[in-house]
Amino acid sequence: MKCPGQDRAYWHGERVFEVPCVKCGGKVEFFRDEVSRRCSQCSTRLNNPRVALDCATWCDQAESCMGLSRSRIAAIGQGNTALAGKLIEALEEAIPDEPDRVHRALLVFQHARELAPAAPLPPVTLLSAALLLELSHSPQARTGDPAGEAAVREVLARALLDEETIGAITTLIDDFWKDRFSVRPEIQFLHDSVALAEMSLAHPSAGEDIERQIQERLRTEAARAWARSLFLAPADAAAGSNG
């Protein structure tokens, strides 16, 4: 008999959800307890941004049941991983009839997660801003607006973030829309997360001048290295990084 906590027949709420592939932009279905899965279109392995291991976070049998180390389970169950799940759920509730916008927001977030270790920003600030940037503007205009900022603040408050953290996130989003790159160079990491999402959705192929796009569209070396690993063959990626 399977542990009831990991038996999907006993689950409540959303069991399956879609996550965009960082390489091809395609949709990948995850069960909520899956840590990672390969994209069926391009074979890229993706981490589940809203993984929830439920009883595995406290059960003594979790290591043998899930095949994950205790430290890995603990890391998934707390910190930015747990916060991401709350924010994604709140984002979906804020724009329930706009799946394309949620898809784009998740894609920007996933790229930001790869860039976060190199960014001179607290991860919670960059990742939350990346995830909620789509909510901060109207679908008709690619610029921030007061209604969008209010919606972002509401989502962050629902996630029980403190006012100082909420202020840092909304300021980063506002500075992004106002192009304050000369004043705050760290905004480039949010810019590059958006640019990478656009590249993923455009499905760049080997026949295109991808290295030129990487050089022209991306502003940080971390983003350029990540883009080469996704969109270029290993030999071309090495040549681009040395160019």
KOLPA-6642 format. One line per field, with one value per atom (N, C-alpha, C): atom name; residue number from 1; y negated, z negated, x. Coordinates in Angstrom, 1 decimal, m for minus. Layout:
! residues N
atome <- (CA	...)
num <- (NUM	...)
py <- (Y	...)
pz <- (Z	...)
px <- (X	...)
END
This chain:
! residues 243
atome <- (N	CA	C	N	CA	C	N	CA	C	N	CA	C	N	CA	C	N	CA	C	N	CA	C	N	CA	C	N	CA	C	N	CA	C	N	CA	C	N	CA	C	N	CA	C	N	CA	C	N	CA	C	N	CA	C	N	CA	C	N	CA	C	N	CA	C	N	CA	C	N	CA	C	N	CA	C	N	CA	C	N	CA	C	N	CA	C	N	CA	C	N	CA	C	N	CA	C	N	CA	C	N	CA	C	N	CA	C	N	CA	C	N	CA	C	N	CA	C	N	CA	C	N	CA	C	N	CA	C	N	CA	C	N	CA	C	N	CA	C	N	CA	C	N	CA	C	N	CA	C	N	CA	C	N	CA	C	N	CA	C	N	CA	C	N	CA	C	N	CA	C	N	CA	C	N	CA	C	N	CA	C	N	CA	C	N	CA	C	N	CA	C	N	CA	C	N	CA	C	N	CA	C	N	CA	C	N	CA	C	N	CA	C	N	CA	C	N	CA	C	N	CA	C	N	CA	C	N	CA	C	N	CA	C	N	CA	C	N	CA	C	N	CA	C	N	CA	C	N	CA	C	N	CA	C	N	CA	C	N	CA	C	N	CA	C	N	CA	C	N	CA	C	N	CA	C	N	CA	C	N	CA	C	N	CA	C	N	CA	C	N	CA	C	N	CA	C	N	CA	C	N	CA	C	N	CA	C	N	CA	C	N	CA	C	N	CA	C	N	CA	C	N	CA	C	N	CA	C	N	CA	C	N	CA	C	N	CA	C	N	CA	C	N	CA	C	N	CA	C	N	CA	C	N	CA	C	N	CA	C	N	CA	C	N	CA	C	N	CA	C	N	CA	C	N	CA	C	N	CA	C	N	CA	C	N	CA	C	N	CA	C	N	CA	C	N	CA	C	N	CA	C	N	CA	C	N	CA	C	N	CA	C	N	CA	C	N	CA	C	N	CA	C	N	CA	C	N	CA	C	N	CA	C	N	CA	C	N	CA	C	N	CA	C	N	CA	C	N	CA	C	N	CA	C	N	CA	C	N	CA	C	N	CA	C	N	CA	C	N	CA	C	N	CA	C	N	CA	C	N	CA	C	N	CA	C	N	CA	C	N	CA	C	N	CA	C	N	CA	C	N	CA	C	N	CA	C	N	CA	C	N	CA	C	N	CA	C	N	CA	C	N	CA	C	N	CA	C	N	CA	C	N	CA	C	N	CA	C	N	CA	C	N	CA	C	N	CA	C	N	CA	C	N	CA	C	N	CA	C	N	CA	C	N	CA	C	N	CA	C	N	CA	C	N	CA	C	N	CA	C	N	CA	C	N	CA	C	N	CA	C	N	CA	C	N	CA	C	N	CA	C	N	CA	C	N	CA	C	N	CA	C	N	CA	C	N	CA	C	N	CA	C	N	CA	C	N	CA	C	N	CA	C	N	CA	C	N	CA	C	N	CA	C	N	CA	C	N	CA	C	N	CA	C	N	CA	C	N	CA	C	N	CA	C	N	CA	C	N	CA	C	N	CA	C	N	CA	C	N	CA	C	N	CA	C	N	CA	C	N	CA	C	N	CA	C	N	CA	C	N	CA	C	N	CA	C	N	CA	C	N	CA	C	N	CA	C	N	CA	C	N	CA	C	N	CA	C	N	CA	C	N	CA	C	N	CA	C	N	CA	C	N	CA	C	N	CA	C	N	CA	C	N	CA	C	N	CA	C	N	CA	C	N	CA	C	N	CA	C	N	CA	C	N	CA	C	N	CA	C	N	CA	C	N	CA	C	N	CA	C	N	CA	C	N	CA	C	N	CA	C	N	CA	C	N	CA	C	N	CA	C	N	CA	C	N	CA	C	N	CA	C	N	CA	C	N	CA	C	N	CA	C	N	CA	C	N	CA	C	N	CA	C	N	CA	C	N	CA	C)
num <- (1	1	1	2	2	2	3	3	3	4	4	4	5	5	5	6	6	6	7	7	7	8	8	8	9	9	9	10	10	10	11	11	11	12	12	12	13	13	13	14	14	14	15	15	15	16	16	16	17	17	17	18	18	18	19	19	19	20	20	20	21	21	21	22	22	22	23	23	23	24	24	24	25	25	25	26	26	26	27	27	27	28	28	28	29	29	29	30	30	30	31	31	31	32	32	32	33	33	33	34	34	34	35	35	35	36	36	36	37	37	37	38	38	38	39	39	39	40	40	40	41	41	41	42	42	42	43	43	43	44	44	44	45	45	45	46	46	46	47	47	47	48	48	48	49	49	49	50	50	50	51	51	51	52	52	52	53	53	53	54	54	54	55	55	55	56	56	56	57	57	57	58	58	58	59	59	59	60	60	60	61	61	61	62	62	62	63	63	63	64	64	64	65	65	65	66	66	66	67	67	67	68	68	68	69	69	69	70	70	70	71	71	71	72	72	72	73	73	73	74	74	74	75	75	75	76	76	76	77	77	77	78	78	78	79	79	79	80	80	80	81	81	81	82	82	82	83	83	83	84	84	84	85	85	85	86	86	86	87	87	87	88	88	88	89	89	89	90	90	90	91	91	91	92	92	92	93	93	93	94	94	94	95	95	95	96	96	96	97	97	97	98	98	98	99	99	99	100	100	100	101	101	101	102	102	102	103	103	103	104	104	104	105	105	105	106	106	106	107	107	107	108	108	108	109	109	109	110	110	110	111	111	111	112	112	112	113	113	113	114	114	114	115	115	115	116	116	116	117	117	117	118	118	118	119	119	119	120	120	120	121	121	121	122	122	122	123	123	123	124	124	124	125	125	125	126	126	126	127	127	127	128	128	128	129	129	129	130	130	130	131	131	131	132	132	132	133	133	133	134	134	134	135	135	135	136	136	136	137	137	137	138	138	138	139	139	139	140	140	140	141	141	141	142	142	142	143	143	143	144	144	144	145	145	145	146	146	146	147	147	147	148	148	148	149	149	149	150	150	150	151	151	151	152	152	152	153	153	153	154	154	154	155	155	155	156	156	156	157	157	157	158	158	158	159	159	159	160	160	160	161	161	161	162	162	162	163	163	163	164	164	164	165	165	165	166	166	166	167	167	167	168	168	168	169	169	169	170	170	170	171	171	171	172	172	172	173	173	173	174	174	174	175	175	175	176	176	176	177	177	177	178	178	178	179	179	179	180	180	180	181	181	181	182	182	182	183	183	183	184	184	184	185	185	185	186	186	186	187	187	187	188	188	188	189	189	189	190	190	190	191	191	191	192	192	192	193	193	193	194	194	194	195	195	195	196	196	196	197	197	197	198	198	198	199	199	199	200	200	200	201	201	201	202	202	202	203	203	203	204	204	204	205	205	205	206	206	206	207	207	207	208	208	208	209	209	209	210	210	210	211	211	211	212	212	212	213	213	213	214	214	214	215	215	215	216	216	216	217	217	217	218	218	218	219	219	219	220	220	220	221	221	221	222	222	222	223	223	223	224	224	224	225	225	225	226	226	226	227	227	227	228	228	228	229	229	229	230	230	230	231	231	231	232	232	232	233	233	233	234	234	234	235	235	235	236	236	236	237	237	237	238	238	238	239	239	239	240	240	240	241	241	241	242	242	242	243	243	243)
py <- (1.2	0.0	m1.2	m2.2	m3.5	m4.4	m5.1	m6.1	m7.0	m7.2	m8.1	m9.5	m10.0	m11.4	m11.5	m10.5	m10.5	m9.8	m9.3	m8.6	m9.7	m9.9	m11.0	m10.9	m9.8	m9.6	m10.4	m10.6	m11.3	m12.8	m13.3	m14.7	m15.6	m16.8	m17.8	m19.0	m19.7	m20.9	m20.5	m21.4	m21.2	m20.1	m19.1	m18.0	m18.1	m18.6	m18.7	m20.2	m20.7	m22.0	m22.1	m23.1	m23.3	m24.3	m24.0	m24.8	m25.0	m26.2	m26.4	m26.0	m25.4	m25.0	m26.2	m26.2	m27.4	m27.4	m26.3	m26.2	m26.5	m25.7	m25.8	m26.5	m26.9	m27.6	m26.7	m25.4	m24.5	m24.2	m23.6	m23.3	m21.9	m21.9	m20.6	m20.4	m19.2	m19.0	m18.3	m18.9	m18.3	m17.9	m16.8	m16.5	m17.3	m17.7	m18.7	m18.1	m16.8	m16.2	m15.8	m16.2	m15.9	m17.0	m16.6	m17.6	m18.1	m17.2	m17.6	m16.7	m17.1	m16.3	m16.9	m16.0	m16.4	m16.9	m18.0	m18.5	m17.4	m17.1	m16.1	m16.6	m17.9	m18.4	m18.6	m19.0	m19.3	m18.5	m17.8	m16.9	m17.7	m19.0	m19.8	m19.4	m19.2	m18.8	m20.1	m20.1	m21.3	m21.0	m21.9	m21.8	m22.3	m21.7	m22.1	m23.4	m24.5	m25.7	m25.8	m24.9	m24.9	m23.5	m22.8	m21.4	m21.5	m20.6	m20.5	m19.0	m18.7	m17.3	m16.9	m17.8	m17.5	m16.8	m15.5	m14.9	m14.5	m14.5	m14.2	m15.1	m16.3	m17.3	m17.0	m16.0	m15.7	m14.2	m13.3	m11.9	m11.2	m10.3	m9.6	m8.7	m8.3	m7.4	m8.1	m9.4	m10.2	m9.9	m9.6	m9.4	m8.1	m7.0	m5.8	m5.9	m6.7	m6.9	m7.7	m8.8	m9.8	m9.6	m8.9	m8.8	m10.1	m11.0	m12.2	m12.3	m12.9	m13.1	m14.0	m13.8	m14.6	m16.1	m16.4	m17.8	m18.4	m17.6	m18.1	m18.3	m17.4	m17.6	m18.8	m19.0	m20.2	m21.5	m21.5	m22.7	m23.0	m22.0	m22.2	m22.7	m22.3	m22.6	m24.0	m24.7	m26.0	m27.0	m28.3	m29.3	m29.7	m30.1	m30.6	m29.6	m28.3	m27.3	m27.3	m27.4	m27.4	m28.7	m29.8	m31.1	m31.2	m30.6	m30.6	m29.9	m28.8	m28.1	m29.0	m29.7	m30.6	m31.7	m32.3	m33.4	m33.0	m31.8	m31.3	m31.1	m30.5	m30.2	m31.5	m32.5	m33.8	m34.5	m34.4	m35.0	m34.4	m33.0	m32.4	m32.8	m33.1	m33.5	m35.0	m35.8	m37.2	m37.4	m36.5	m36.6	m35.2	m34.7	m33.3	m33.0	m34.0	m33.8	m34.2	m34.3	m34.7	m33.8	m32.5	m31.5	m31.9	m32.6	m33.0	m34.0	m34.8	m35.7	m35.0	m34.0	m33.2	m32.4	m31.8	m31.1	m31.9	m33.2	m34.1	m34.4	m34.7	m35.0	m33.9	m32.6	m31.5	m31.3	m31.7	m31.5	m32.6	m33.8	m34.9	m34.4	m33.9	m33.5	m32.4	m31.4	m30.3	m30.7	m31.7	m32.2	m33.0	m33.8	m34.6	m33.7	m32.5	m31.6	m31.1	m31.0	m30.6	m31.7	m32.9	m34.1	m34.6	m34.2	m34.7	m34.6	m33.4	m33.3	m34.4	m34.9	m36.0	m37.4	m37.5	m38.9	m39.5	m40.8	m41.5	m41.9	m41.0	m41.3	m40.1	m40.3	m39.1	m38.3	m37.0	m36.1	m36.4	m36.6	m36.8	m38.0	m39.1	m40.3	m40.1	m39.5	m39.3	m38.3	m37.1	m36.1	m36.6	m37.3	m37.7	m38.8	m39.7	m40.7	m40.1	m39.1	m38.4	m37.7	m37.1	m36.3	m37.3	m38.4	m39.3	m40.5	m40.6	m41.6	m41.7	m40.5	m40.4	m41.0	m40.9	m41.4	m42.9	m43.5	m44.9	m45.8	m45.3	m46.1	m45.6	m46.4	m46.0	m45.2	m44.3	m43.5	m44.4	m45.5	m46.4	m47.3	m47.5	m48.4	m47.7	m47.7	m47.1	m48.2	m48.6	m49.6	m49.5	m49.8	m49.6	m50.7	m50.3	m51.3	m51.1	m52.1	m52.0	m50.8	m50.5	m49.3	m48.0	m48.0	m46.8	m46.7	m47.9	m47.9	m47.4	m47.9	m47.5	m46.0	m45.4	m44.0	m43.2	m43.7	m43.1	m43.1	m44.3	m44.4	m43.5	m43.3	m42.4	m41.0	m40.6	m39.2	m39.0	m39.9	m39.8	m39.8	m40.6	m40.7	m39.3	m38.7	m37.4	m36.4	m36.5	m35.6	m35.9	m36.9	m37.2	m37.8	m38.5	m39.1	m40.4	m40.8	m42.0	m43.2	m44.4	m45.6	m46.0	m45.8	m46.2	m45.4	m44.1	m43.2	m43.5	m43.8	m44.2	m45.5	m46.4	m47.7	m47.5	m46.6	m46.3	m45.7	m44.8	m44.1	m45.1	m45.9	m46.8	m47.9	m48.3	m49.3	m48.8	m47.6	m46.9	m46.9	m46.5	m46.5	m47.9	m48.9	m50.2	m50.8	m50.5	m50.9	m50.3	m49.0	m48.3	m49.0	m49.3	m50.0	m51.4	m52.1	m53.4	m53.4	m52.3	m52.2	m52.8	m52.6	m53.2	m52.3	m51.9	m50.9	m51.6	m52.9	m53.6	m53.9	m54.0	m54.2	m52.9	m51.9	m50.6	m49.5	m49.2	m48.2	m46.8	m46.5	m45.2	m44.9	m46.0	m45.8	m45.0	m44.9	m44.2	m42.7	m42.2	m40.8	m40.5	m41.5	m41.4	m41.5	m42.5	m42.7	m41.4	m40.8	m39.6	m38.4	m38.4	m37.3	m37.4	m38.7	m38.9	m38.6	m39.1	m38.8	m37.3	m36.6	m35.1	m34.5	m34.9	m34.4	m34.6	m35.8	m36.1	m35.2	m34.9	m34.1	m32.6	m32.2	m30.8	m30.7	m31.8	m31.7	m31.9	m32.4	m32.6	m31.3	m30.3	m29.0	m29.2	m29.8	m30.0	m28.7	m28.6	m27.4	m27.6	m26.4	m26.5	m27.3	m27.4	m28.2	m29.7	m30.1	m31.6	m32.0	m33.3	m33.8	m34.0	m32.9	m33.0	m33.8	m33.6	m34.3	m35.8	m36.2	m37.7	m38.1	m37.4	m37.7	m37.8	m36.8	m36.8	m38.0	m38.4	m39.6	m40.9	m41.0	m42.2	m42.4	m41.2	m41.3	m41.2	m40.5	m40.2	m41.1	m41.6	m42.6	m42.0	m40.8	m40.3	m39.0	m38.8	m37.6	m36.3	m36.4	m35.2	m34.8	m35.8	m35.5	m35.0	m35.5	m35.1	m33.6	m33.3	m31.9	m31.0	m31.4	m30.5	m30.3	m31.4	m31.4	m30.4	m30.5	m29.6	m28.2	m27.9	m26.5	m26.0	m26.9	m26.5	m26.4	m27.4	m27.6	m27.2	m27.0	m26.7	m25.3	m24.6	m23.4	m23.6	m22.6	m22.8	m23.5	m23.0	m23.6	m25.1	m25.4	m26.8	m27.7	m27.1	m27.8	m28.1	m27.2	m27.5	m28.5	m28.5	m29.5	m30.9	m30.9	m32.2	m32.8	m32.0	m32.5	m33.0	m32.5	m32.9	m34.1	m34.4	m35.4	m36.9)
pz <- (0.0	0.0	0.0	0.8	0.9	m0.3	m0.8	m1.9	m1.5	m2.3	m1.9	m1.6	m2.3	m2.0	m0.6	0.0	1.4	2.4	1.9	2.8	3.4	4.7	5.3	5.2	4.9	4.7	3.4	2.5	1.2	1.3	2.4	2.5	2.6	2.0	2.2	3.0	3.7	4.4	5.7	6.3	7.6	7.6	8.4	8.4	9.6	10.7	11.9	12.4	12.8	13.3	14.4	15.2	16.3	16.0	16.4	16.3	17.6	18.0	19.3	19.3	20.4	20.6	20.9	20.2	20.3	21.7	22.4	23.6	24.8	24.9	26.1	25.8	24.5	24.2	24.2	24.4	24.4	23.0	22.9	21.6	21.1	19.9	19.2	18.0	18.0	16.9	15.7	14.5	13.3	12.4	11.7	10.5	9.4	8.4	7.4	6.5	6.5	5.7	6.5	7.8	8.7	8.6	8.3	8.1	9.5	10.5	11.8	12.8	14.1	15.2	16.5	17.5	18.8	19.7	20.5	21.5	22.6	23.0	24.0	25.4	25.6	26.9	27.1	26.1	26.3	25.3	24.4	23.4	22.4	22.3	21.2	19.9	18.9	17.5	16.8	16.3	15.6	14.1	13.2	11.8	11.7	10.8	10.5	9.6	10.1	9.3	8.1	8.1	7.0	6.4	6.3	5.7	4.3	3.9	2.5	2.1	1.1	0.7	m0.4	m0.9	m2.0	m3.1	m3.4	m4.6	m4.6	m3.4	m3.3	m4.0	m4.3	m5.0	m6.5	m7.0	m8.4	m8.7	m7.8	m8.0	m8.0	m9.0	m9.2	m8.0	m7.2	m6.1	m4.8	m4.8	m3.6	m2.6	m3.2	m2.3	m1.5	m2.1	m1.3	m0.4	m0.9	m0.1	1.1	1.0	2.1	2.9	2.3	3.0	2.9	2.0	1.8	0.5	0.4	m0.9	m1.8	m3.1	m4.1	m3.9	m3.6	m3.4	m2.2	m1.1	0.1	m0.2	m0.9	m1.3	m2.1	m3.1	m4.0	m3.2	m2.2	m1.4	m0.5	0.0	0.8	0.0	m1.3	m2.1	m2.8	m2.5	m3.2	m2.3	m2.8	m2.1	m0.8	0.2	1.5	2.2	2.1	2.8	2.3	1.0	0.4	0.8	0.7	1.0	2.5	3.4	4.8	5.0	4.4	4.5	4.1	3.0	2.5	3.5	4.1	5.0	6.3	6.8	8.0	7.9	6.8	6.5	6.5	5.8	5.7	7.0	7.9	9.2	10.1	10.0	10.8	10.3	9.1	8.6	9.0	9.1	9.5	10.9	11.8	13.2	13.7	13.2	13.5	14.9	15.7	17.1	18.1	17.6	18.5	18.4	18.9	18.7	19.5	20.6	21.3	20.5	19.7	18.9	17.7	17.1	16.1	16.7	17.9	18.5	18.7	19.2	19.3	18.0	17.0	15.7	15.1	15.3	14.8	15.6	16.8	17.6	17.2	17.0	16.5	15.1	14.3	12.9	13.0	13.9	14.0	14.5	15.4	15.8	14.7	14.0	12.8	11.8	11.6	10.6	11.0	12.3	12.7	12.6	12.7	12.6	11.1	10.2	8.9	8.1	8.3	7.6	7.9	9.2	9.6	9.4	9.0	8.8	7.5	7.5	6.2	5.5	5.4	4.8	3.9	2.9	2.2	3.1	3.1	4.0	4.0	2.7	2.6	3.4	3.4	4.1	5.6	6.2	7.6	8.1	7.4	7.8	7.7	6.7	6.5	7.6	7.8	8.9	10.2	10.5	11.8	12.0	11.0	11.0	11.2	10.5	10.5	11.4	12.2	13.2	14.2	14.6	15.5	14.9	13.6	13.0	12.8	12.9	12.6	13.7	14.9	16.0	16.6	17.4	18.0	19.3	19.8	21.0	22.2	22.2	23.4	23.5	22.3	22.3	21.6	22.2	21.5	20.6	19.6	18.7	17.4	16.3	15.0	14.8	13.9	13.6	12.2	11.6	10.2	9.9	10.7	10.5	10.4	11.3	11.3	10.0	9.6	8.4	7.2	7.1	6.1	6.1	7.3	7.4	6.9	7.2	6.8	5.3	4.7	3.2	2.5	3.1	2.5	2.5	3.6	3.7	2.7	2.6	1.6	0.2	m0.1	m1.5	m1.8	m0.8	m1.1	m1.4	m0.8	m1.1	m2.5	m3.2	m4.5	m4.6	m3.5	m3.5	m4.3	m4.9	m5.7	m4.8	m5.3	m4.5	m3.9	m4.6	m4.0	m2.7	m2.8	m1.6	m0.5	m0.8	0.2	0.9	0.1	0.7	1.6	1.2	2.1	3.4	3.3	4.6	5.5	4.9	5.8	6.3	5.5	6.0	7.2	7.1	8.2	9.5	9.3	10.5	11.1	10.2	10.7	11.4	10.8	11.4	12.8	12.9	14.2	15.3	14.9	15.9	16.3	15.3	15.6	16.1	16.5	17.1	16.3	15.0	14.2	14.1	15.2	15.3	14.9	15.2	14.8	13.3	12.7	11.2	10.5	11.0	10.3	11.3	11.5	12.5	12.2	11.0	10.7	11.4	11.8	12.6	13.8	14.3	15.5	15.4	14.2	14.0	14.2	13.8	14.1	15.6	16.2	17.7	18.4	18.0	18.7	18.5	17.4	17.1	18.1	18.4	19.3	20.8	21.1	22.4	22.7	21.7	21.9	22.1	21.4	21.6	23.0	23.5	24.9	25.9	25.6	26.5	26.4	25.2	25.1	25.9	25.8	26.5	28.1	28.5	29.9	30.5	29.7	30.2	31.1	30.7	31.5	32.0	33.3	33.8	34.2	34.5	34.7	36.0	36.9	38.1	37.9	36.8	36.5	35.9	35.9	35.3	33.8	33.1	31.7	30.9	31.2	30.4	30.6	31.8	32.0	31.1	31.0	30.1	28.7	28.3	26.9	26.6	27.5	27.2	27.2	28.1	28.2	27.2	26.8	26.0	24.5	24.2	22.7	22.2	21.0	20.4	19.4	18.8	17.8	18.3	17.9	18.3	17.8	16.6	16.1	17.1	17.6	18.5	19.9	20.3	21.6	21.5	20.4	20.2	20.1	19.4	19.3	20.6	21.4	22.8	23.7	23.6	24.5	24.1	22.8	22.4	22.9	23.0	23.5	25.0	25.7	27.1	28.1	27.6	28.5	28.2	29.3	29.1	28.3	27.5	26.7	27.3	28.5	29.2	29.5	30.0	30.3	29.0	27.9	26.6	26.1	26.3	25.8	26.7	28.0	28.9	28.5	28.2	27.9	26.6	25.6	24.4	24.4	25.5	25.6	26.6	27.3	28.3	27.8)
px <- (0.8	0.0	0.9	0.5	1.3	0.9	1.9	1.7	0.6	m0.4	m1.5	m1.1	0.0	0.4	1.0	1.5	2.0	1.1	0.0	m0.9	m1.8	m1.8	m2.5	m4.0	m4.5	m5.9	m6.4	m5.5	m5.9	m5.6	m5.1	m4.7	m6.0	m5.8	m6.9	m6.3	m7.1	m6.7	m6.0	m5.3	m4.7	m3.6	m3.8	m2.8	m1.8	m2.2	m1.4	m1.4	m0.3	m0.2	0.9	0.8	1.8	2.8	4.1	5.2	5.9	6.2	6.8	8.3	8.7	10.1	11.0	12.1	13.0	13.7	13.8	14.5	13.5	12.4	11.5	10.2	10.0	8.7	7.5	7.7	6.5	6.0	4.8	4.2	4.6	5.0	5.4	4.5	3.8	2.9	3.7	3.4	4.0	2.9	3.1	2.3	3.0	2.3	2.8	3.9	4.1	5.2	6.4	6.4	7.5	8.6	9.8	10.9	11.3	11.5	11.9	11.3	11.3	10.8	11.4	11.6	12.1	11.0	11.3	10.3	10.2	9.0	8.8	9.1	9.3	9.6	11.1	11.8	13.3	14.2	13.6	14.3	15.1	14.9	15.5	14.9	15.7	15.2	14.9	13.6	13.1	12.9	13.2	12.8	11.4	10.6	9.3	9.3	8.8	8.9	7.9	6.9	6.0	5.8	6.9	6.8	6.3	5.5	5.0	5.1	5.9	6.1	5.3	4.4	3.4	4.1	3.6	4.1	5.6	6.2	7.6	8.5	8.0	8.8	9.0	8.1	8.3	8.3	7.9	7.8	9.2	9.4	10.7	11.0	10.0	10.2	10.4	10.5	10.5	11.6	12.8	13.9	13.7	13.2	13.0	11.8	10.8	9.5	9.7	10.5	10.6	11.9	12.9	14.2	15.0	14.7	15.4	16.1	17.2	17.9	17.1	17.3	16.6	16.9	18.2	18.5	17.8	17.7	17.0	15.5	14.9	13.5	13.3	14.2	14.1	14.2	15.2	15.4	14.1	13.5	12.3	11.1	11.1	9.9	10.0	11.1	11.2	11.8	11.9	12.6	11.9	12.7	12.2	11.4	11.6	10.8	9.4	9.2	7.9	7.2	7.9	7.3	6.9	7.7	7.3	6.0	5.8	4.5	3.3	3.5	2.4	2.2	3.2	3.1	2.5	2.9	2.3	0.8	0.4	m1.0	m1.8	m1.2	m1.9	m1.9	m0.9	m0.9	m2.0	m2.1	m3.2	m4.6	m4.7	m6.0	m6.3	m5.2	m5.4	m5.8	m5.3	m5.6	m6.1	m7.2	m7.6	m7.9	m8.3	m8.7	m7.7	m6.4	m5.3	m4.1	m4.3	m3.3	m2.0	m2.1	m0.9	0.0	m0.6	0.1	0.8	0.1	0.7	1.9	1.7	2.7	4.0	3.8	4.9	5.6	4.8	5.3	6.2	5.7	6.5	7.8	7.7	9.0	10.0	9.6	10.5	11.0	10.2	10.6	11.7	11.4	12.4	13.8	13.8	15.1	15.7	14.9	15.5	16.1	15.5	16.0	17.4	17.7	19.0	20.0	19.6	20.4	20.6	19.8	19.8	21.1	21.8	23.1	24.1	24.0	25.0	24.5	23.3	22.7	23.0	23.4	23.6	22.3	21.4	20.1	19.7	18.9	18.4	17.5	17.7	16.9	15.4	14.9	13.5	13.0	13.9	13.5	13.5	14.5	14.6	13.5	13.4	12.5	11.0	10.7	9.3	9.0	10.0	9.8	9.6	10.4	10.3	9.0	8.5	7.2	6.0	6.1	4.9	5.0	6.1	6.3	5.1	4.6	3.5	2.2	2.1	0.9	0.9	2.1	2.3	1.9	1.5	1.1	m0.2	m0.9	m2.1	m1.7	m2.5	m2.1	m2.0	m2.6	m2.6	m1.3	m0.6	0.5	1.7	2.9	4.0	4.7	4.0	4.5	3.7	4.4	3.7	2.6	1.7	0.6	0.2	m0.5	m0.9	m1.7	m2.6	m3.5	m2.6	m1.7	m0.8	0.0	0.6	1.4	0.5	m0.8	m1.7	m1.9	m2.1	m2.3	m1.1	0.1	1.4	1.5	1.2	1.2	0.3	m0.9	m1.9	m1.4	m0.8	m0.3	0.8	1.7	2.8	2.3	1.3	0.8	0.1	m0.5	m1.2	m0.1	1.1	2.2	2.8	2.3	2.8	4.2	4.6	5.9	5.8	6.9	6.9	7.0	6.6	6.5	7.8	8.9	10.2	10.5	10.3	10.5	9.5	8.3	7.3	7.8	8.3	8.7	9.9	10.8	12.0	11.6	10.6	10.1	9.4	8.5	7.8	8.6	9.7	10.6	11.4	11.8	12.6	11.7	10.5	9.6	9.4	9.2	9.0	10.2	11.4	12.7	12.9	12.4	12.5	11.7	10.4	9.6	10.1	10.8	11.2	12.7	13.2	14.5	15.6	15.6	16.7	17.9	18.4	19.5	20.8	21.0	22.2	22.3	21.1	21.1	21.2	20.6	20.5	20.9	22.2	22.7	22.1	21.7	21.2	19.9	19.2	17.9	18.2	19.4	19.8	19.4	19.5	19.2	17.7	16.8	15.4	15.1	15.8	15.7	16.1	17.2	17.7	16.7	16.1	15.1	13.9	13.5	12.5	12.9	14.1	14.7	14.8	15.3	15.4	14.1	13.1	11.7	11.2	11.5	11.1	11.9	13.1	13.9	13.3	13.0	12.4	11.1	10.3	9.0	9.1	10.3	10.5	11.1	11.4	12.0	13.2	14.3	15.4	16.0	16.3	16.9	18.3	19.0	20.4	20.7	19.8	20.0	20.0	19.6	19.6	20.9	21.2	22.4	22.1	22.1	21.7	22.8	24.1	25.1	24.9	24.6	24.4	23.2	22.1	21.0	21.4	22.2	22.7	23.5	24.4	25.2	24.4	23.4	22.7	21.5	20.9	19.7	20.0	21.1	21.3	22.5	22.3	23.2	24.2	23.9	24.8	25.5	26.7	27.4	26.7	26.1	25.4	24.3	23.5	22.5	23.0	24.1	24.7	25.1	25.8	26.2	25.1	24.0	22.8	22.1	22.1	21.5	22.3	23.6	24.4	24.2	24.1	23.8	22.5	21.5	20.2	20.1	20.5	20.2	21.3	22.5	23.7	24.2	24.7	25.4	26.6	27.1	28.3	29.5	29.8	31.0	30.7	29.5	29.2	29.1	28.6	28.5	29.9	30.9	32.2	32.9	32.6	33.2	32.6	31.3	30.7	31.2	31.4	31.9	33.3	34.1	35.5	35.6	34.4	34.5	34.5)
END
